Amino acid sequence: MAVQPIVDRDTILKMISLLDFCYRLGVTDAHAQDDEGLCREFIEKTSQPGVYGFLTDGYNVGVLEWQLRLTKQARLTSMFGSMYQYFNRMGRFSSNYLSCFLPVAQEFYNKGVTDYCTAPDGCDLAQFNDAKRVWWSHKGLLKISTREFVETIQLMCFDRQRKDNAYLEENATDYKARKIALKEKHYYFFIRAVGLALAIGKE
C-alpha cells in the first residue's frame, strides 16, 4: 500500500481556511485599533524570527503559545481534524518542515494588518466580514483562488527563509537560535509539499 503524503489536498484546503482566518483577523484588528503607527511597529516586530502574536495582545508570545492559539481556532471549526493531525505530526517546532506553517500564519495575519493600513477606506467592513478568501485593497475586495493562496504561501516562505537564514548566521554560536529560526531546507520542503498537494486533483 502506497504511503500517503503528510500534506495532501484536504490538508491544504484546511490550511488555507486557517490562514484566511488569520488574514481576516489582521484586517479586523487593524480596523479596531485605528492606529497606523502602532500597526507598523507591530508588523516590524512580528516579522522577525521567533516573535508571534496578535495586534490586540499588547505583548509578544512564543511559538508554542502561537501554535496553541491556532489549534484552538481550528477546533472551533471544521478544520480541526486535518489541522490537529498536522500539528501532531509537526511535533516540536523546528524538528521538521511542517513547522513552516507557524511563521506563515503570522505572515498572513500581518498581511491583513498591512492591507488595511494601506487602504483603510478601500472596502466596506460588513461586506468583508460576509466574504471568504478575499484580500482587502484600495480597489475593493479581491477574490483569491486556491492557486493564488498557495502561491502566496510559497512566496511568504521565501521571504521568511531569508530572514531565518540571516538570524541563524548572526547567532551561529547560540544553540537556542535553532529553536527560533527554521533551516533553509525546511522552507524548500514546505514550498514543494504545498505545491504538489495542490497539483493532485482539480481546483
Phi and psi in degrees as GROMACS dihedral restraints (atoms count N, CA, C in turn):
[ dihedral_restraints ]
;  ai    aj    ak    al  type     phi  dphi    fc
    3     4     5     6     1   -67.5    20    10
    4     5     6     7     1   145.4    20    10
    6     7     8     9     1   -76.8    20    10
    7     8     9    10     1   128.3    20    10
    9    10    11    12     1   -77.1    20    10
   10    11    12    13     1   141.1    20    10
   12    13    14    15     1   -67.1    20    10
   13    14    15    16     1   148.2    20    10
   15    16    17    18     1   -66.8    20    10
   16    17    18    19     1   -40.6    20    10
   18    19    20    21     1  -106.6    20    10
   19    20    21    22     1   104.5    20    10
   21    22    23    24     1  -111.5    20    10
   22    23    24    25     1  -174.5    20    10
   24    25    26    27     1   -62.8    20    10
   25    26    27    28     1   -40.4    20    10
   27    28    29    30     1   -62.3    20    10
   28    29    30    31     1   -41.6    20    10
   30    31    32    33     1   -61.9    20    10
   31    32    33    34     1   -42.5    20    10
   33    34    35    36     1   -60.4    20    10
   34    35    36    37     1   -44.3    20    10
   36    37    38    39     1   -65.1    20    10
   37    38    39    40     1   -39.2    20    10
   39    40    41    42     1   -70.2    20    10
   40    41    42    43     1   -37.4    20    10
   42    43    44    45     1   -60.9    20    10
   43    44    45    46     1   -44.8    20    10
   45    46    47    48     1   -62.3    20    10
   46    47    48    49     1   -39.9    20    10
   48    49    50    51     1   -61.1    20    10
   49    50    51    52     1   -40.6    20    10
   51    52    53    54     1   -71.4    20    10
   52    53    54    55     1   -37.7    20    10
   54    55    56    57     1   -68.7    20    10
   55    56    57    58     1   -35.1    20    10
   57    58    59    60     1   -63.3    20    10
   58    59    60    61     1   -39.6    20    10
   60    61    62    63     1   -59.4    20    10
   61    62    63    64     1   -45.7    20    10
   63    64    65    66     1   -60.6    20    10
   64    65    66    67     1   -44.6    20    10
   66    67    68    69     1   -61.8    20    10
   67    68    69    70     1   -47.5    20    10
   69    70    71    72     1   -64.0    20    10
   70    71    72    73     1   -37.9    20    10
   72    73    74    75     1   -65.9    20    10
   73    74    75    76     1   -36.5    20    10
   75    76    77    78     1   -60.9    20    10
   76    77    78    79     1   -42.2    20    10
   78    79    80    81     1   -64.0    20    10
   79    80    81    82     1   -50.6    20    10
   81    82    83    84     1   -67.9    20    10
   82    83    84    85     1   -34.3    20    10
   84    85    86    87     1   -67.5    20    10
   85    86    87    88     1   -40.4    20    10
   87    88    89    90     1   -64.6    20    10
   88    89    90    91     1   -39.1    20    10
   90    91    92    93     1   -63.0    20    10
   91    92    93    94     1   -43.3    20    10
   93    94    95    96     1   -67.1    20    10
   94    95    96    97     1   -38.5    20    10
   96    97    98    99     1   -73.1    20    10
   97    98    99   100     1   -39.5    20    10
   99   100   101   102     1    51.8    20    10
  100   101   102   103     1    47.6    20    10
  102   103   104   105     1  -146.2    20    10
  103   104   105   106     1    94.6    20    10
  105   106   107   108     1   -61.7    20    10
  106   107   108   109     1   -38.9    20    10
  108   109   110   111     1   -60.8    20    10
  109   110   111   112     1   -44.9    20    10
  111   112   113   114     1   -62.8    20    10
  112   113   114   115     1   -41.6    20    10
  114   115   116   117     1   -63.4    20    10
  115   116   117   118     1   -45.2    20    10
  117   118   119   120     1   -64.2    20    10
  118   119   120   121     1   -39.9    20    10
  120   121   122   123     1   -64.0    20    10
  121   122   123   124     1   -41.9    20    10
  123   124   125   126     1   -61.6    20    10
  124   125   126   127     1   -45.5    20    10
  126   127   128   129     1   -62.5    20    10
  127   128   129   130     1   -41.3    20    10
  129   130   131   132     1   -61.1    20    10
  130   131   132   133     1   -40.7    20    10
  132   133   134   135     1   -69.1    20    10
  133   134   135   136     1   -49.5    20    10
  135   136   137   138     1   -81.8    20    10
  136   137   138   139     1     0.7    20    10
  138   139   140   141     1   -85.6    20    10
  139   140   141   142     1    -4.5    20    10
  141   142   143   144     1   -94.3    20    10
  142   143   144   145     1   151.9    20    10
  144   145   146   147     1   -57.2    20    10
  145   146   147   148     1   136.4    20    10
  147   148   149   150     1    82.5    20    10
  148   149   150   151     1     2.8    20    10
  150   151   152   153     1  -113.7    20    10
  151   152   153   154     1   120.6    20    10
  153   154   155   156     1  -133.7    20    10
  154   155   156   157     1   164.7    20    10
  156   157   158   159     1   146.3    20    10
  157   158   159   160     1   175.7    20    10
  159   160   161   162     1  -109.2    20    10
  160   161   162   163     1   151.0    20    10
  162   163   164   165     1   -56.1    20    10
  163   164   165   166     1   -34.4    20    10
  165   166   167   168     1   -79.7    20    10
  166   167   168   169     1    -7.3    20    10
  168   169   170   171     1   -68.5    20    10
  169   170   171   172     1   -48.1    20    10
  171   172   173   174     1    85.5    20    10
  172   173   174   175     1     6.4    20    10
  174   175   176   177     1  -156.6    20    10
  175   176   177   178     1   164.3    20    10
  177   178   179   180     1   -95.2    20    10
  178   179   180   181     1   153.4    20    10
  180   181   182   183     1  -122.7    20    10
  181   182   183   184     1   161.0    20    10
  183   184   185   186     1   -82.5    20    10
  184   185   186   187     1   174.1    20    10
  186   187   188   189     1   -66.6    20    10
  187   188   189   190     1   -33.4    20    10
  189   190   191   192     1   -65.9    20    10
  190   191   192   193     1   -45.8    20    10
  192   193   194   195     1   -64.3    20    10
  193   194   195   196     1   -37.7    20    10
  195   196   197   198     1   -61.3    20    10
  196   197   198   199     1   -44.3    20    10
  198   199   200   201     1   -62.4    20    10
  199   200   201   202     1   -42.1    20    10
  201   202   203   204     1   -64.3    20    10
  202   203   204   205     1   -36.7    20    10
  204   205   206   207     1   -64.5    20    10
  205   206   207   208     1   -41.9    20    10
  207   208   209   210     1   -68.2    20    10
  208   209   210   211     1   -38.8    20    10
  210   211   212   213     1   -63.1    20    10
  211   212   213   214     1   -40.7    20    10
  213   214   215   216     1   -61.8    20    10
  214   215   216   217     1   -42.9    20    10
  216   217   218   219     1   -65.4    20    10
  217   218   219   220     1   -41.0    20    10
  219   220   221   222     1   -63.1    20    10
  220   221   222   223     1   -36.2    20    10
  222   223   224   225     1   -64.4    20    10
  223   224   225   226     1   -28.8    20    10
  225   226   227   228     1   -79.8    20    10
  226   227   228   229     1    -4.2    20    10
  228   229   230   231     1  -132.6    20    10
  229   230   231   232     1  -178.9    20    10
  231   232   233   234     1   -73.3    20    10
  232   233   234   235     1    -4.9    20    10
  234   235   236   237     1   -74.9    20    10
  235   236   237   238     1   -13.7    20    10
  237   238   239   240     1   -58.4    20    10
  238   239   240   241     1   -47.5    20    10
  240   241   242   243     1   -54.1    20    10
  241   242   243   244     1   -55.4    20    10
  243   244   245   246     1   -66.1    20    10
  244   245   246   247     1   -42.9    20    10
  246   247   248   249     1   -73.9    20    10
  247   248   249   250     1   -31.8    20    10
  249   250   251   252     1   -63.3    20    10
  250   251   252   253     1   -44.3    20    10
  252   253   254   255     1   -64.1    20    10
  253   254   255   256     1   -38.2    20    10
  255   256   257   258     1   -61.1    20    10
  256   257   258   259     1   -50.4    20    10
  258   259   260   261     1   -65.1    20    10
  259   260   261   262     1   -33.6    20    10
  261   262   263   264     1   -63.7    20    10
  262   263   264   265     1   -43.2    20    10
  264   265   266   267     1   -70.8    20    10
  265   266   267   268     1   -27.9    20    10
  267   268   269   270     1   -65.0    20    10
  268   269   270   271     1   -40.6    20    10
  270   271   272   273     1    66.6    20    10
  271   272   273   274     1  -144.1    20    10
  273   274   275   276     1   -68.4    20    10
  274   275   276   277     1   138.4    20    10
  276   277   278   279     1   -56.4    20    10
  277   278   279   280     1   135.3    20    10
  279   280   281   282     1    83.9    20    10
  280   281   282   283     1     0.1    20    10
  282   283   284   285     1   -80.1    20    10
  283   284   285   286     1   -20.4    20    10
  285   286   287   288     1  -158.5    20    10
  286   287   288   289     1   177.9    20    10
  288   289   290   291     1   -69.3    20    10
  289   290   291   292     1   -17.5    20    10
  291   292   293   294     1   -63.1    20    10
  292   293   294   295     1   -22.0    20    10
  294   295   296   297     1   -60.9    20    10
  295   296   297   298     1   -21.0    20    10
  297   298   299   300     1   -59.9    20    10
  298   299   300   301     1   -23.5    20    10
  300   301   302   303     1   -60.7    20    10
  301   302   303   304     1   -33.8    20    10
  303   304   305   306     1   -66.8    20    10
  304   305   306   307     1   -50.9    20    10
  306   307   308   309     1   -66.2    20    10
  307   308   309   310     1   -30.6    20    10
  309   310   311   312     1   -64.9    20    10
  310   311   312   313     1   -38.7    20    10
  312   313   314   315     1   -61.3    20    10
  313   314   315   316     1   -39.5    20    10
  315   316   317   318     1   -64.8    20    10
  316   317   318   319     1   -38.6    20    10
  318   319   320   321     1   -62.6    20    10
  319   320   321   322     1   -39.5    20    10
  321   322   323   324     1   -67.0    20    10
  322   323   324   325     1   -40.9    20    10
  324   325   326   327     1   -60.6    20    10
  325   326   327   328     1   -46.3    20    10
  327   328   329   330     1   -63.1    20    10
  328   329   330   331     1   -35.5    20    10
  330   331   332   333     1   -63.2    20    10
  331   332   333   334     1   -39.5    20    10
  333   334   335   336     1   -61.2    20    10
  334   335   336   337     1   -43.6    20    10
  336   337   338   339     1   -62.7    20    10
  337   338   339   340     1   -46.0    20    10
  339   340   341   342     1   -63.4    20    10
  340   341   342   343     1   -47.0    20    10
  342   343   344   345     1   -60.9    20    10
  343   344   345   346     1   -39.3    20    10
  345   346   347   348     1   -67.0    20    10
  346   347   348   349     1   -44.7    20    10
  348   349   350   351     1   -63.6    20    10
  349   350   351   352     1   -32.8    20    10
  351   352   353   354     1   -70.0    20    10
  352   353   354   355     1   -33.7    20    10
  354   355   356   357     1  -142.9    20    10
  355   356   357   358     1    67.8    20    10
  357   358   359   360     1   -58.9    20    10
  358   359   360   361     1   -27.4    20    10
  360   361   362   363     1  -107.1    20    10
  361   362   363   364     1    16.2    20    10
  363   364   365   366     1   -74.5    20    10
  364   365   366   367     1   -24.1    20    10
  366   367   368   369     1  -140.6    20    10
  367   368   369   370     1   167.3    20    10
  369   370   371   372     1   -93.1    20    10
  370   371   372   373     1   125.1    20    10
  372   373   374   375     1   -62.9    20    10
  373   374   375   376     1   -37.3    20    10
  375   376   377   378     1   -63.8    20    10
  376   377   378   379     1   -41.6    20    10
  378   379   380   381     1   -66.1    20    10
  379   380   381   382     1   -38.7    20    10
  381   382   383   384     1   -62.1    20    10
  382   383   384   385     1   -42.9    20    10
  384   385   386   387     1   -65.8    20    10
  385   386   387   388     1   -25.2    20    10
  387   388   389   390     1   -88.5    20    10
  388   389   390   391     1    -9.2    20    10
  390   391   392   393     1  -101.8    20    10
  391   392   393   394     1   165.2    20    10
  393   394   395   396     1  -130.4    20    10
  394   395   396   397     1   148.2    20    10
  396   397   398   399     1    51.2    20    10
  397   398   399   400     1    57.5    20    10
  399   400   401   402     1  -131.2    20    10
  400   401   402   403     1   150.1    20    10
  402   403   404   405     1   -98.2    20    10
  403   404   405   406     1   143.1    20    10
  405   406   407   408     1   -82.6    20    10
  406   407   408   409     1   129.5    20    10
  408   409   410   411     1  -151.9    20    10
  409   410   411   412     1   169.5    20    10
  411   412   413   414     1   -69.3    20    10
  412   413   414   415     1   -13.1    20    10
  414   415   416   417     1   -94.7    20    10
  415   416   417   418     1     5.9    20    10
  417   418   419   420     1   100.2    20    10
  418   419   420   421     1  -164.1    20    10
  420   421   422   423     1   -77.8    20    10
  421   422   423   424     1   130.2    20    10
  423   424   425   426     1  -108.5    20    10
  424   425   426   427     1   117.6    20    10
  426   427   428   429     1   -71.1    20    10
  427   428   429   430     1   133.2    20    10
  429   430   431   432     1  -115.5    20    10
  430   431   432   433     1   127.1    20    10
  432   433   434   435     1   -78.8    20    10
  433   434   435   436     1   166.8    20    10
  435   436   437   438     1   -59.6    20    10
  436   437   438   439     1   -41.9    20    10
  438   439   440   441     1   -60.1    20    10
  439   440   441   442     1   -45.2    20    10
  441   442   443   444     1   -64.0    20    10
  442   443   444   445     1   -36.1    20    10
  444   445   446   447     1   -62.2    20    10
  445   446   447   448     1   -46.3    20    10
  447   448   449   450     1   -64.8    20    10
  448   449   450   451     1   -40.8    20    10
  450   451   452   453     1   -63.6    20    10
  451   452   453   454     1   -37.0    20    10
  453   454   455   456     1   -64.8    20    10
  454   455   456   457     1   -42.6    20    10
  456   457   458   459     1   -57.0    20    10
  457   458   459   460     1   -46.8    20    10
  459   460   461   462     1   -64.6    20    10
  460   461   462   463     1   -42.9    20    10
  462   463   464   465     1   -66.3    20    10
  463   464   465   466     1   -37.4    20    10
  465   466   467   468     1   -64.0    20    10
  466   467   468   469     1   -35.0    20    10
  468   469   470   471     1   -63.5    20    10
  469   470   471   472     1   -41.6    20    10
  471   472   473   474     1   -63.2    20    10
  472   473   474   475     1   -40.1    20    10
  474   475   476   477     1   -64.9    20    10
  475   476   477   478     1   -46.4    20    10
  477   478   479   480     1   -65.6    20    10
  478   479   480   481     1   -35.0    20    10
  480   481   482   483     1   -59.2    20    10
  481   482   483   484     1   -44.1    20    10
  483   484   485   486     1   -63.2    20    10
  484   485   486   487     1   -42.1    20    10
  486   487   488   489     1   -66.4    20    10
  487   488   489   490     1   -42.4    20    10
  489   490   491   492     1   -67.3    20    10
  490   491   492   493     1   -38.8    20    10
  492   493   494   495     1   -60.4    20    10
  493   494   495   496     1   -44.4    20    10
  495   496   497   498     1   -63.8    20    10
  496   497   498   499     1   -40.5    20    10
  498   499   500   501     1   -64.4    20    10
  499   500   501   502     1   -44.2    20    10
  501   502   503   504     1   -65.6    20    10
  502   503   504   505     1   -36.2    20    10
  504   505   506   507     1   -68.5    20    10
  505   506   507   508     1   -40.4    20    10
  507   508   509   510     1   -71.1    20    10
  508   509   510   511     1   -25.1    20    10
  510   511   512   513     1  -119.7    20    10
  511   512   513   514     1    39.5    20    10
  513   514   515   516     1   -60.3    20    10
  514   515   516   517     1   -28.6    20    10
  516   517   518   519     1   -90.9    20    10
  517   518   519   520     1    -2.9    20    10
  519   520   521   522     1  -103.2    20    10
  520   521   522   523     1   111.4    20    10
  522   523   524   525     1   -65.2    20    10
  523   524   525   526     1   -23.4    20    10
  525   526   527   528     1   -68.2    20    10
  526   527   528   529     1   -22.1    20    10
  528   529   530   531     1   -60.8    20    10
  529   530   531   532     1   -31.9    20    10
  531   532   533   534     1   -71.6    20    10
  532   533   534   535     1   -11.6    20    10
  534   535   536   537     1   -95.1    20    10
  535   536   537   538     1    -4.6    20    10
  537   538   539   540     1  -109.4    20    10
  538   539   540   541     1   -43.9    20    10
  540   541   542   543     1  -109.0    20    10
  541   542   543   544     1   149.9    20    10
  543   544   545   546     1   -95.2    20    10
  544   545   546   547     1   153.2    20    10
  546   547   548   549     1   -71.8    20    10
  547   548   549   550     1   154.8    20    10
  549   550   551   552     1   -57.1    20    10
  550   551   552   553     1   -42.0    20    10
  552   553   554   555     1   -65.7    20    10
  553   554   555   556     1   -30.2    20    10
  555   556   557   558     1   -61.8    20    10
  556   557   558   559     1   -42.7    20    10
  558   559   560   561     1   -66.2    20    10
  559   560   561   562     1   -40.6    20    10
  561   562   563   564     1   -62.0    20    10
  562   563   564   565     1   -43.2    20    10
  564   565   566   567     1   -63.1    20    10
  565   566   567   568     1   -41.8    20    10
  567   568   569   570     1   -66.9    20    10
  568   569   570   571     1   -45.0    20    10
  570   571   572   573     1   -57.1    20    10
  571   572   573   574     1   -43.6    20    10
  573   574   575   576     1   -68.7    20    10
  574   575   576   577     1   -41.7    20    10
  576   577   578   579     1   -63.1    20    10
  577   578   579   580     1   -45.6    20    10
  579   580   581   582     1   -69.5    20    10
  580   581   582   583     1   -33.1    20    10
  582   583   584   585     1   -68.0    20    10
  583   584   585   586     1   -43.2    20    10
  585   586   587   588     1   -67.9    20    10
  586   587   588   589     1   -39.3    20    10
  588   589   590   591     1   -62.7    20    10
  589   590   591   592     1   -38.6    20    10
  591   592   593   594     1   -71.2    20    10
  592   593   594   595     1   -31.6    20    10
  594   595   596   597     1   -68.5    20    10
  595   596   597   598     1   -19.2    20    10
  597   598   599   600     1   -86.7    20    10
  598   599   600   601     1   113.2    20    10
  600   601   602   603     1    95.3    20    10
  601   602   603   604     1   177.2    20    10
  603   604   605   606     1   -95.0    20    10
  604   605   606   607     1   154.3    20    10
